[in-house]
Amino acid sequence: MPATLFEKLTVTLKSIFDKLHRDTAMPQQPADFNSWYLHAKLPQIRYIALVTTMLYLIYSVAEYHVLPDYHVKRFLLHGMLVPATMASVGILTHFPRHHRAMLWLLVLAPIAANSVNIYLNFDAGLFSYFSPEIYLSIMWTFAISGLRLRHALVSAACSCLVISIPMFTSQLPAAFVQLHLMWLFSAFSFGFVSALVLEKVHYNLYQKQMELALLASRDPLTQLWNRQKMATLFTQEKQAANVHQAMSLIMIDIDHFKSVNDEFGHEAGDIVLQHFARLLENNVRKQDHVGRFGGEEFVIILPNTSGGEALTVAHKLQQAINQYDFPTVGRKTASMGVTEAVHRHEPLATMMHRADCTLYQAKEQGRNRVLFADIGVSPA
């Protein structure tokens, strides 16, 4: 092989494996298709790894009885190395922190199995007897292993490279080599098409599931997060925060909203709620979470925010609300209760109760007020 061709091949393989490294990295978002697909495929990977391990052990026993000159190296490679690799894949499925290593083993296992096949059987004149393992492994890589298409493609392509190179320097009959390459190409083609169709089906299913999850998480009128989703986001923010990060909450209620429905009708009231929701979203940070908890009541979760900072945000919101002309009804006001988490593990229900009591006080004091919940300390 010319040096330039070898260098190009090396660069190509390096870029493929660099991409594989990025793709197998743990995704940052739970809704990412990579993580969703892996979660969906984990049971398949686990049980296929178990079945493959058992089949290779049976395969090793069959080799022992079929081959008169059975060697220890054949037992170590076929009876120990490949089954141990697949058993490791199955074990690692139970440990999320090691899923990246599991995927790497799953990519490398077929390459190793085919390399072992070539090493043990090619020069020994036994290749024609054991070549079916190669075709099965290519199909297994694409359609059975549970790998993503791109990962399976890398693994199968490397396997084909390992398998094909010795063909061009062998003393095997030309007719056999041609048939072998045809069956290899067929196995690759069928496997690729199967994996492509399956991944498209899974992606469509993923999209539908994400759409349903989004619908289930949104308030249908304002498109803000609903109560259940806000509780989930609150828990996620607590888990992500470190010990020294504060968390605050603002509870907001539109003043005299019932009069809007009574005087202008429920359609006008719905429009006010929609504009109010957009007004809140446009006046908080991207990392803050705005939700509707029913009627004219809204909640804002402010991660990594002290009580004093939350109070500043609330006054900014109050000013924006007071200056906004709502369709049909004109100017409206709102009352707000602000609180900060007493400690890192304080539940959302406790914070909301404290903010709700403060909100009630704001309404009792004449509405259009922002009050901070007294928890024994003054906001900085």
KOLROPA-275529 format. One record per residue: residue in three letters; residue number from 1; x, y, z of N, C-alpha, C in turn. Coordinates in steps of 0.1 Angstrom, whole numbers. Example, Ala and Ser with C-alpha at 12.3 -4.5 7.8 and 13.67 -1.06 7.14 Angstrom:
# KOLROPA-275529
residuo_num_n.px_n.py_n.pz_ca.px_ca.py_ca.pz_c.px_c.py_c.pz
Ala_1_132_-57_78_123_-45_78_132_-33_78
Ser_2_128_-22_71_137_-11_71_129_0_79
***
This chain:
# KOLROPA-275529
residuo_num_n.px_n.py_n.pz_ca.px_ca.py_ca.pz_c.px_c.py_c.pz
Met_1_9_-12_0_0_0_0_9_12_0
Pro_2_7_22_-9_15_34_-10_14_42_3
Ala_3_25_49_7_26_56_19_15_67_20
Thr_4_13_74_9_2_84_9_-11_79_11
Leu_5_-15_67_5_-28_61_7_-29_57_22
Phe_6_-18_51_27_-19_47_41_-21_59_51
Glu_7_-14_70_48_-16_82_56_-30_87_55
Lys_8_-36_87_43_-50_92_41_-59_83_49
Leu_9_-57_69_49_-65_60_56_-64_62_71
Thr_10_-52_65_76_-50_68_90_-57_80_94
Val_11_-56_91_86_-63_103_90_-78_101_90
Thr_12_-83_94_80_-98_91_79_-103_84_91
Leu_13_-95_73_95_-99_65_107_-99_73_119
Lys_14_-88_82_120_-87_90_132_-99_100_134
Ser_15_-103_106_122_-114_115_123_-127_108_126
Ile_16_-128_95_122_-140_87_125_-141_84_140
Phe_17_-129_80_145_-129_77_159_-130_89_168
Asp_18_-125_101_163_-127_113_171_-142_117_172
Lys_19_-149_115_161_-163_118_160_-171_108_169
Leu_20_-166_95_169_-172_85_178_-170_89_192
His_21_-158_94_196_-156_98_209_-165_109_214
Arg_22_-168_119_205_-177_129_208_-191_124_209
Asp_23_-195_115_200_-209_110_200_-212_101_212
Thr_24_-201_94_218_-204_85_229_-202_93_242
Ala_25_-198_105_242_-198_113_254_-212_114_260
Met_26_-212_115_274_-225_116_280_-232_129_276
Pro_27_-244_128_271_-251_140_267_-254_150_278
Gln_28_-255_163_275_-257_173_286_-272_174_289
Gln_29_-281_171_280_-295_173_282_-302_159_282
Pro_30_-311_157_292_-319_145_292_-327_142_280
Ala_31_-332_153_274_-340_152_262_-333_149_249
Asp_32_-319_149_250_-311_146_238_-314_132_233
Phe_33_-315_131_219_-318_119_213_-308_108_216
Asn_34_-295_111_218_-285_101_221_-289_94_234
Ser_35_-292_102_245_-295_97_258_-308_89_257
Trp_36_-318_95_250_-331_88_249_-329_74_242
Tyr_37_-322_74_231_-320_62_224_-312_51_232
Leu_38_-302_56_239_-294_47_248_-303_41_259
His_39_-311_49_265_-320_45_275_-330_34_270
Ala_40_-335_37_258_-344_28_251_-338_14_248
Lys_41_-325_15_244_-318_3_239_-311_-5_250
Leu_42_-310_1_262_-302_-6_273_-307_-20_276
Pro_43_-320_-23_277_-324_-37_279_-320_-46_267
Gln_44_-321_-41_255_-316_-49_243_-301_-52_244
Ile_45_-294_-42_247_-279_-43_248_-276_-54_259
Arg_46_-283_-52_270_-280_-61_282_-283_-76_278
Tyr_47_-294_-79_273_-298_-93_270_-291_-98_258
Ile_48_-288_-90_248_-280_-94_236_-266_-97_241
Ala_49_-261_-90_250_-247_-92_255_-247_-106_262
Leu_50_-257_-109_269_-258_-121_277_-259_-133_267
Val_51_-268_-132_257_-270_-142_247_-257_-145_239
Thr_52_-251_-133_235_-238_-135_227_-227_-141_235
Thr_53_-226_-138_247_-216_-144_256_-219_-159_257
Met_54_-231_-164_258_-234_-178_259_-231_-185_246
Leu_55_-235_-178_235_-233_-184_222_-218_-186_219
Tyr_56_-209_-177_223_-195_-178_221_-189_-189_229
Leu_57_-195_-191_241_-190_-202_250_-194_-215_243
Ile_58_-206_-216_238_-210_-228_231_-202_-230_218
Tyr_59_-199_-219_212_-190_-220_200_-177_-225_203
Ser_60_-171_-221_214_-158_-226_218_-158_-241_221
Val_61_-169_-246_228_-170_-260_230_-171_-268_217
Ala_62_-179_-262_208_-181_-269_195_-167_-270_187
Glu_63_-159_-259_188_-146_-259_182_-137_-270_188
Tyr_64_-138_-271_201_-130_-281_208_-133_-296_203
His_65_-146_-298_200_-150_-312_196_-148_-313_181
Val_66_-148_-303_173_-147_-304_158_-132_-304_154
Leu_67_-124_-296_160_-110_-294_155_-101_-304_162
Pro_68_-93_-312_155_-84_-322_161_-72_-315_168
Asp_69_-68_-304_162_-56_-297_168_-61_-284_175
Tyr_70_-70_-286_184_-75_-274_192_-64_-269_201
His_71_-61_-256_200_-50_-250_208_-55_-241_219
Val_72_-46_-239_229_-49_-231_240_-52_-217_236
Lys_73_-45_-212_226_-47_-198_222_-62_-196_216
Arg_74_-67_-207_210_-81_-206_205_-90_-205_216
Phe_75_-88_-212_227_-96_-212_239_-95_-198_245
Leu_76_-83_-193_246_-81_-180_253_-88_-168_245
Leu_77_-87_-169_231_-93_-159_223_-108_-160_221
His_78_-112_-172_216_-126_-174_213_-134_-178_225
Gly_79_-128_-185_234_-136_-190_246_-135_-181_258
Met_80_-125_-171_258_-123_-163_270_-125_-148_266
Leu_81_-117_-143_256_-116_-129_253_-129_-123_249
Val_82_-135_-129_238_-147_-124_232_-159_-125_242
Pro_83_-161_-137_248_-172_-138_258_-170_-128_270
Ala_84_-158_-126_275_-155_-117_286_-158_-103_282
Thr_85_-155_-99_270_-158_-86_265_-173_-83_265
Met_86_-181_-93_259_-195_-92_259_-202_-92_273
Ala_87_-196_-100_281_-201_-101_295_-199_-87_302
Ser_88_-188_-81_299_-185_-68_305_-195_-58_300
Val_89_-198_-58_287_-208_-49_282_-221_-51_289
Gly_90_-226_-63_291_-238_-66_299_-238_-60_313
Ile_91_-226_-62_320_-225_-57_333_-225_-42_334
Leu_92_-219_-36_324_-218_-21_324_-231_-14_321
Thr_93_-241_-21_316_-254_-15_313_-261_-11_326
His_94_-257_-18_337_-263_-15_350_-257_-3_357
Phe_95_-246_3_351_-239_14_358_-239_26_348
Pro_96_-248_36_350_-249_47_341_-236_55_339
Arg_97_-228_55_350_-215_63_349_-205_56_339
His_98_-207_44_336_-198_36_327_-204_33_314
His_99_-215_40_310_-221_37_297_-212_41_286
Arg_100_-204_51_287_-195_55_276_-185_43_274
Ala_101_-179_38_284_-170_26_283_-178_14_277
Met_102_-190_12_281_-199_2_275_-200_3_260
Leu_103_-203_15_256_-204_18_241_-192_15_234
Trp_104_-180_19_239_-167_16_233_-165_1_232
Leu_105_-168_-6_242_-166_-21_241_-175_-27_231
Leu_106_-188_-21_230_-197_-26_220_-193_-24_206
Val_107_-186_-12_204_-181_-9_191_-169_-18_187
Leu_108_-160_-20_197_-148_-28_195_-150_-43_195
Ala_109_-160_-48_201_-162_-62_202_-163_-69_189
Pro_110_-171_-65_179_-171_-72_166_-158_-71_159
Ile_111_-151_-60_160_-138_-58_154_-129_-69_159
Ala_112_-129_-70_173_-120_-80_179_-124_-94_175
Ala_113_-137_-97_175_-141_-111_171_-137_-114_157
Asn_114_-139_-105_148_-135_-108_134_-120_-109_132
Ser_115_-112_-101_140_-98_-101_140_-93_-115_145
Val_116_-99_-120_156_-96_-133_161_-99_-144_151
Asn_117_-110_-143_144_-114_-153_134_-104_-154_123
Ile_118_-100_-142_118_-89_-142_107_-76_-147_113
Tyr_119_-72_-143_125_-60_-148_130_-59_-163_132
Leu_120_-70_-169_137_-70_-183_140_-72_-192_128
Asn_121_-80_-187_118_-85_-196_108_-79_-193_94
Phe_122_-74_-182_91_-71_-178_78_-59_-186_73
Asp_123_-48_-186_80_-36_-193_75_-37_-208_78
Ala_124_-46_-212_87_-48_-226_90_-56_-234_80
Gly_125_-61_-227_70_-69_-233_59_-83_-237_64
Leu_126_-87_-230_75_-101_-233_81_-111_-222_78
Phe_127_-106_-212_70_-115_-200_69_-128_-203_63
Ser_128_-129_-212_53_-142_-215_47_-152_-221_57
Tyr_129_-147_-228_67_-156_-234_77_-161_-223_87
Phe_130_-153_-213_90_-156_-204_100_-160_-190_95
Ser_131_-161_-188_82_-165_-175_76_-179_-171_79
Pro_132_-188_-180_81_-202_-176_85_-202_-167_97
Glu_133_-193_-169_107_-193_-160_118_-191_-145_114
Ile_134_-183_-143_104_-180_-130_99_-193_-123_94
Tyr_135_-201_-130_86_-213_-124_80_-223_-121_91
Leu_136_-224_-131_101_-233_-129_112_-229_-117_121
Ser_137_-216_-115_122_-211_-104_131_-214_-91_125
Ile_138_-213_-90_112_-217_-77_105_-231_-74_107
Met_139_-240_-84_105_-254_-82_107_-257_-79_121
Trp_140_-250_-86_130_-252_-84_145_-248_-69_148
Thr_141_-238_-64_143_-233_-51_146_-244_-40_143
Phe_142_-250_-42_131_-259_-32_126_-273_-33_133
Ala_143_-279_-46_132_-293_-47_135_-296_-53_149
Ile_144_-286_-59_156_-289_-66_169_-282_-60_181
Ser_145_-270_-54_179_-262_-49_190_-268_-38_198
Gly_146_-276_-30_192_-282_-18_199_-274_-6_197
Leu_147_-264_-6_189_-256_6_186_-264_16_178
Arg_148_-261_29_179_-265_39_170_-260_36_156
Leu_149_-266_40_145_-262_37_132_-248_42_129
Arg_150_-244_54_134_-231_59_131_-220_51_138
His_151_-223_46_150_-213_38_157_-212_24_151
Ala_152_-224_19_147_-224_6_140_-216_6_127
Leu_153_-218_17_120_-211_19_107_-196_19_109
Val_154_-191_26_119_-177_27_122_-172_13_125
Ser_155_-179_6_134_-175_-8_138_-175_-18_126
Ala_156_-186_-18_118_-187_-27_107_-177_-24_96
Ala_157_-174_-11_94_-164_-7_84_-150_-12_88
Cys_158_-147_-10_100_-134_-15_105_-133_-30_104
Ser_159_-144_-37_108_-144_-51_106_-142_-56_92
Cys_160_-149_-49_83_-147_-53_68_-133_-50_64
Leu_161_-127_-40_69_-113_-37_65_-104_-48_70
Val_162_-106_-52_83_-98_-63_88_-100_-76_81
Ile_163_-112_-78_76_-115_-91_70_-110_-91_55
Ser_164_-111_-79_48_-109_-79_34_-94_-78_30
Ile_165_-86_-72_38_-72_-70_35_-65_-83_32
Pro_166_-66_-93_41_-59_-106_39_-64_-113_26
Met_167_-76_-110_21_-81_-116_9_-72_-114_-3
Phe_168_-66_-102_-4_-59_-98_-16_-45_-103_-15
Thr_169_-40_-109_-4_-27_-115_-4_-28_-130_-1
Ser_170_-40_-136_-2_-41_-150_1_-40_-159_-11
Gln_171_-38_-172_-8_-37_-182_-19_-51_-189_-21
Leu_172_-62_-183_-16_-75_-189_-17_-79_-188_-32
Pro_173_-87_-197_-36_-92_-197_-50_-100_-183_-53
Ala_174_-98_-178_-65_-104_-165_-68_-119_-166_-67
Ala_175_-125_-177_-71_-139_-179_-71_-144_-178_-56
Phe_176_-137_-184_-47_-141_-183_-33_-140_-169_-27
Val_177_-129_-162_-31_-127_-148_-26_-138_-139_-31
Gln_178_-142_-141_-44_-153_-133_-50_-166_-136_-43
Leu_179_-169_-149_-40_-181_-152_-33_-181_-146_-19
His_180_-169_-148_-12_-168_-143_1_-171_-128_2
Leu_181_-165_-120_-7_-166_-106_-7_-181_-102_-11
Met_182_-187_-110_-19_-201_-107_-22_-210_-109_-10
Trp_183_-208_-120_-2_-216_-123_10_-213_-112_20
Leu_184_-200_-108_21_-196_-97_30_-204_-84_27
Phe_185_-204_-81_14_-211_-69_10_-226_-70_12
Ser_186_-231_-82_10_-245_-84_12_-249_-82_27
Ala_187_-241_-88_36_-243_-87_50_-242_-72_54
Phe_188_-232_-65_49_-231_-51_52_-243_-43_47
Ser_189_-247_-46_35_-258_-38_29_-271_-41_37
Phe_190_-275_-53_39_-287_-57_47_-287_-51_61
Gly_191_-275_-52_67_-274_-47_81_-275_-31_81
Phe_192_-269_-25_72_-270_-10_71_-284_-5_69
Val_193_-291_-11_59_-304_-7_56_-313_-10_68
Ser_194_-312_-21_75_-320_-24_87_-317_-14_98
Ala_195_-305_-11_100_-302_-1_111_-307_13_107
Leu_196_-306_17_94_-311_30_90_-326_31_92
Val_197_-333_21_88_-348_21_90_-351_21_105
Leu_198_-345_13_113_-348_12_127_-345_26_134
Glu_199_-334_32_130_-330_45_136_-340_56_133
Lys_200_-345_56_120_-355_66_116_-368_63_124
Val_201_-372_51_126_-384_48_133_-382_53_148
His_202_-371_50_154_-368_54_167_-368_69_168
Tyr_203_-362_76_158_-362_91_159_-376_97_158
Asn_204_-384_91_149_-398_96_148_-406_93_162
Leu_205_-403_82_168_-409_79_180_-404_89_191
Tyr_206_-392_92_191_-386_101_200_-392_115_199
Gln_207_-394_120_186_-400_133_184_-414_133_189
Lys_208_-422_123_187_-436_122_191_-436_122_207
Gln_209_-427_115_213_-427_114_227_-423_128_233
Met_210_-414_135_227_-410_148_232_-421_158_230
Glu_211_-429_157_219_-440_165_217_-451_163_228
Leu_212_-453_150_231_-463_147_241_-459_152_255
Ala_213_-445_150_258_-440_154_270_-441_169_272
Leu_214_-439_177_261_-440_191_261_-454_196_263
Leu_215_-464_189_257_-478_192_259_-482_190_273
Ala_216_-477_179_279_-480_175_292_-474_185_303
Ser_217_-464_192_298_-456_201_308_-461_215_307
Arg_218_-469_219_297_-472_233_294_-487_236_298
Asp_219_-489_248_303_-502_253_305_-508_256_292
Pro_220_-520_250_288_-525_251_274_-528_265_270
Leu_221_-532_274_280_-535_288_276_-523_297_274
Thr_222_-514_297_284_-503_306_284_-490_300_278
Gln_223_-490_287_277_-478_280_273_-466_281_283
Leu_224_-469_285_295_-459_285_305_-458_271_311
Trp_225_-448_268_319_-448_255_326_-459_254_336
Asn_226_-464_241_337_-475_239_346_-469_235_360
Arg_227_-478_232_369_-474_230_383_-465_217_384
Gln_228_-468_207_377_-460_194_378_-446_197_372
Lys_229_-445_204_361_-432_206_355_-424_216_363
Met_230_-430_225_370_-423_235_378_-417_227_390
Ala_231_-424_217_395_-419_209_406_-407_201_402
Thr_232_-407_196_389_-396_189_384_-384_198_382
Leu_233_-386_210_377_-375_219_374_-369_223_387
Phe_234_-377_225_398_-372_229_411_-363_219_416
Thr_235_-367_206_415_-359_195_420_-346_194_412
Gln_236_-346_196_399_-334_196_391_-325_207_394
Glu_237_-330_219_397_-321_230_401_-315_228_414
Lys_238_-322_222_424_-316_219_437_-305_209_435
Gln_239_-307_199_427_-296_188_425_-284_194_418
Ala_240_-286_204_409_-275_209_402_-267_220_410
Ala_241_-274_226_420_-268_237_427_-258_232_437
Asn_242_-248_240_440_-238_236_450_-243_241_464
Val_243_-235_238_474_-240_241_488_-242_256_490
His_244_-234_265_484_-234_279_486_-244_287_477
Gln_245_-250_280_468_-259_287_459_-273_289_465
Ala_246_-278_301_465_-292_304_470_-302_301_459
Met_247_-315_300_463_-326_298_454_-337_306_459
Ser_248_-344_314_451_-355_322_455_-368_319_446
Leu_249_-379_324_451_-391_322_444_-400_334_445
Ile_250_-407_337_435_-417_348_435_-431_343_431
Met_251_-441_346_439_-454_342_436_-462_355_433
Ile_252_-469_354_422_-475_366_416_-490_364_414
Asp_253_-498_374_417_-513_373_415_-518_386_409
Ile_254_-525_385_398_-530_397_391_-542_402_400
Asp_255_-541_415_402_-550_422_411_-564_423_404
His_256_-575_420_411_-588_422_406_-591_416_393
Phe_257_-585_404_391_-587_397_378_-601_393_375
Lys_258_-608_390_386_-622_385_384_-631_396_377
Ser_259_-628_409_380_-635_420_374_-633_420_359
Val_260_-621_415_355_-619_415_340_-629_405_333
Asn_261_-630_393_339_-639_384_333_-654_388_334
Asp_262_-657_395_346_-671_399_347_-674_411_338
Glu_263_-665_420_336_-668_432_328_-665_430_313
Phe_264_-655_423_309_-651_422_295_-653_407_290
Gly_265_-655_398_298_-657_384_293_-645_376_295
His_266_-647_363_294_-636_353_297_-626_354_285
Glu_267_-630_357_273_-621_357_262_-611_369_264
Ala_268_-615_380_269_-606_391_272_-597_387_283
Gly_269_-603_380_293_-594_376_304_-583_366_300
Asp_270_-587_357_291_-576_348_285_-565_356_278
Ile_271_-569_366_271_-559_374_264_-550_381_274
Val_272_-556_386_285_-548_393_295_-538_383_301
Leu_273_-542_370_304_-533_360_309_-522_357_300
Gln_274_-525_356_287_-514_353_277_-504_365_276
His_275_-509_377_276_-500_388_276_-492_389_289
Phe_276_-498_386_300_-491_387_313_-480_376_313
Ala_277_-483_364_308_-473_354_307_-461_358_299
Arg_278_-463_364_287_-452_369_279_-444_380_286
Leu_279_-451_388_293_-445_399_300_-435_394_311
Leu_280_-440_384_318_-431_378_328_-419_371_322
Glu_281_-421_364_312_-410_357_305_-399_367_299
Asn_282_-404_378_294_-395_388_288_-387_396_298
Asn_283_-391_395_311_-384_403_321_-377_395_332
Val_284_-374_383_329_-366_374_338_-354_369_329
Arg_285_-345_362_336_-333_356_329_-337_343_322
Lys_286_-329_339_313_-332_326_306_-331_314_315
Gln_287_-323_315_326_-322_303_335_-334_303_345
Asp_288_-342_314_346_-353_314_355_-365_306_349
His_289_-374_301_357_-385_293_353_-398_299_357
Val_290_-406_302_347_-419_308_349_-430_298_347
Gly_291_-440_297_356_-451_288_355_-464_294_359
Arg_292_-474_288_355_-488_292_359_-494_281_368
Phe_293_-498_285_379_-503_275_389_-518_275_390
Gly_294_-525_281_380_-539_281_380_-545_295_381
Gly_295_-556_297_374_-563_310_375_-553_321_371
Glu_296_-552_332_380_-544_343_377_-531_343_385
Glu_297_-527_331_390_-516_329_399_-504_324_391
Phe_298_-492_330_393_-480_326_386_-469_325_396
Val_299_-459_317_392_-448_314_401_-435_315_393
Ile_300_-424_321_398_-411_322_391_-401_316_401
Ile_301_-394_306_396_-383_300_403_-370_306_398
Leu_302_-362_312_407_-349_319_404_-337_311_409
Pro_303_-331_303_402_-319_295_406_-307_305_409
Asn_304_-299_301_418_-287_309_421_-290_324_423
Thr_305_-300_326_431_-305_340_433_-308_342_448
Ser_306_-303_352_454_-305_355_468_-319_362_469
Gly_307_-324_363_482_-336_370_484_-336_384_479
Gly_308_-325_391_482_-324_405_478_-324_407_463
Glu_309_-317_398_456_-318_398_441_-331_395_436
Ala_310_-338_386_442_-352_382_438_-361_394_440
Leu_311_-359_401_451_-368_413_454_-365_424_443
Thr_312_-353_425_439_-350_435_428_-357_431_415
Val_313_-357_418_412_-364_412_400_-379_415_401
Ala_314_-385_413_413_-399_415_415_-403_430_413
His_315_-395_439_418_-398_453_416_-397_457_401
Lys_316_-387_451_394_-386_453_380_-399_448_373
Leu_317_-404_436_377_-416_431_371_-428_440_374
Gln_318_-428_445_386_-439_453_390_-440_466_381
Gln_319_-428_472_379_-428_483_370_-432_480_356
Ala_320_-427_469_351_-431_465_337_-446_463_336
Ile_321_-452_456_346_-466_453_346_-474_466_347
Asn_322_-470_475_356_-478_488_357_-478_497_345
Gln_323_-467_495_337_-466_503_325_-472_497_312
Tyr_324_-477_485_313_-481_477_302_-496_480_299
Asp_325_-500_482_287_-514_484_283_-519_470_277
Phe_326_-527_464_285_-532_451_281_-544_453_271
Pro_327_-545_445_261_-556_446_251_-570_447_258
Thr_328_-578_456_254_-592_457_259_-593_463_273
Val_329_-585_458_282_-587_462_296_-577_473_301
Gly_330_-567_476_293_-557_487_296_-548_483_307
Arg_331_-545_491_317_-535_489_327_-540_479_338
Lys_332_-531_471_343_-534_462_354_-522_462_364
Thr_333_-525_457_376_-514_456_386_-514_442_391
Ala_334_-503_439_399_-502_426_404_-495_427_418
Ser_335_-498_417_427_-492_416_440_-483_405_440
Met_336_-472_406_448_-461_396_447_-456_393_461
Gly_337_-453_380_463_-447_375_475_-434_369_471
Val_338_-423_373_478_-409_369_474_-403_361_486
Thr_339_-396_351_484_-390_343_494_-377_337_489
Glu_340_-368_333_499_-356_326_496_-356_313_504
Ala_341_-350_303_498_-349_290_504_-341_291_517
Val_342_-347_286_528_-340_286_541_-327_278_541
His_343_-328_266_534_-317_257_533_-318_250_519
Arg_344_-307_244_515_-306_238_502_-317_227_500
His_345_-321_220_510_-331_209_508_-345_213_511
Glu_346_-348_226_513_-362_230_516_-371_226_504
Pro_347_-382_220_506_-391_216_495_-398_227_489
Leu_348_-402_226_477_-409_236_470_-422_240_477
Ala_349_-430_230_482_-442_233_489_-441_242_500
Thr_350_-430_241_508_-427_250_520_-425_264_515
Met_351_-416_265_505_-413_279_499_-426_285_494
Met_352_-434_278_487_-446_283_481_-456_287_492
His_353_-457_280_502_-466_283_513_-462_297_519
Arg_354_-449_298_521_-444_311_527_-446_322_518
Ala_355_-443_320_505_-445_331_495_-460_334_493
Asp_356_-469_324_494_-483_326_493_-488_334_505
Cys_357_-484_331_517_-488_339_529_-483_354_527
Thr_358_-472_356_522_-467_370_520_-475_376_509
Leu_359_-478_369_498_-487_374_488_-500_379_493
Tyr_360_-506_371_502_-519_374_508_-517_387_516
Gln_361_-506_389_523_-504_401_531_-503_413_521
Ala_362_-497_411_510_-496_422_500_-510_426_495
Lys_363_-518_417_493_-532_420_489_-540_427_500
Glu_364_-537_422_513_-544_428_524_-540_443_526
Gln_365_-527_446_522_-522_460_524_-525_469_513
Gly_366_-534_465_503_-538_474_493_-535_469_479
Arg_367_-529_458_477_-525_453_464_-514_461_457
Asn_368_-510_457_445_-499_463_438_-487_465_447
Arg_369_-484_455_454_-472_455_464_-463_443_462
Val_370_-451_445_466_-441_435_466_-436_433_480
Leu_371_-438_422_486_-434_419_500_-424_407_500
Phe_372_-415_408_509_-405_397_511_-409_389_524
Ala_373_-409_376_522_-412_367_534_-402_368_544
Asp_374_-406_371_557_-396_372_568_-393_358_573
Ile_375_-381_354_571_-376_340_575_-365_342_586
Gly_376_-365_353_592_-355_355_603_-343_362_598
Val_377_-342_365_585_-330_372_580_-336_382_570
Ser_378_-329_393_569_-332_404_559_-325_401_546
Pro_379_-332_403_535_-325_401_522_-314_411_520
Ala_380_-303_406_515_-291_415_513_-294_425_502
***
